[in-house]
């Protein structure tokens, strides 16, 4: 099944299921032999924007130093973060568990929490 077919099918689902389906399709592309910056760009693209989802009650944050193409943390920089908003805690935690695979220890942020109103 191609990504375009999956996305078309996801449009018929409820918003939270559509989000999970779209994220799964996007993240499946990251599971290959991608190396930064391409995998990081795909992860950011698969992360639901808080600006575009203002009613989602959960916010996830993962931050630290990105893992370099050698598989090791980049010693002199490339710090970064992923931040996204989610319809429920389960979806946020699934996203967070995947997002941390791009960040070397120690993490400066690794949390899913309720958004402040």
Helices and strands as residue ranges (DSSP letters): H 3-11, H 15-30, H 38-45, E 58-66, E 79-86, H 89-99, G 100-102, E 103-114
